[in-house]
Amino acid sequence: MRRRITGTIVGVLAGALFLTAAVHAAGTGGAASPRTKVTLVAPAAPGGGWDAFAREAQQVMRADNIAQGVQVVNVPGASGTIGIAQVAEMGDRHDLMMVTGGVMVGGILINDSQVTLEDVVPVARLADDFNVLVVPADSPYETLADFAADLAANPGGTAIAGGSLGGIDHLLAGLLAKEAGADPAAVNYLAYPGGGEVVTSLLSKTAKAGLSGYNEFRDQIASGNLRALGMSAEEPVPGIDVPTFREEGIDVAMSNWRGYVAPPGVSDEVRDELVAMLTELRETEAWAEVLERNGWVDSFMVGEEFAAFISEESRRTAQIIEELGL
């Protein structure tokens, strides 16, 4: 209960700080165009995947003069549901976009959020990130099959560390357990606020395996502290020397897609301008370098296609959560 109350207080304070920053941005924005000044909301703490996604876009927008002023504001908490609740109250704010993605879809369901992605305006999906299952370098698990065998035999004793409840990490842990022949609801899943804490959990032997985005583990894999057993991509990702789960005999694939949404009251003209800005971003050489450097895969999508994708993702995620008893 103390943890829940503390989380609520943090969320309220974060929301208040965000509102203060947003009002300042609006007051200094000049003409009513996102080209003049735009705030990118990262609904997570600094240092995480959503924050990195926003700050990479910030740098490219600035360098290529896509917008005159670009700032990033962090609103952490509850798988992004605190952030989306704040953005849904921004009305017709023209100078603001929020990072969203697969983690938020599950977070909305797990947290029983009253605000969903139907309450904001889809702008564009930009990229897919993929999760990696890792174990400590001295782990007895040499392959994904080794780990799956233990997970099937003793799901409660084979702890998996990952991000927030209902996120991609959590869903993948359940899907891996199901494919291995274990009861997904019996999996000992340890939820942490970020990849750094997941690494600490692994190195301290609190968890036997960890799930997070490849970038969260890249340095530890390169240094030899962690060993990657598999990746959640449907097919191998260029530049990442990790086999997919399917290549390792486990029929599981899921992307941690990332994109942007806008407040619910924006005009069609503003929405179209935001789409144009992100289209320009996607077409720059700098963004191509961002994708390659981070191991992200281009999955650009806008308009009705993106809105339909979000609806389908919400339906599919709800079905997975129900099937896994999460």
Secondary structure, DSSP 8 states (H G I E B T S, - for coil): -HHHHHHHHHHHHHHHHHHHHHHHHHHT--SS-TTT-EEEEESS-TTSHHHHHHHHHHHHHHHTTS-S-EEEEE---GGGHHHHHHHTTSTT-SSEEEEEEHHHHHHHHHTT-S--GGGSEEEEEEEEEEEEEEEETT-S--SHHHHHHHHHH-GGGS-EEESSTTSHHHHHHHHHHHHHTS-GGG--EEE-SSHHHHHHHHHTTS-SEEEEEHHHHHHHHHHTSEEEEEE--SS--TT----BTTTTT-----EEEEEEEE-TT--HHHHHHHHHHHHHHHHSHHHHHHHHHHT-EEEEEEHHHHHHHHHHHHHHHHHHHHHHT-
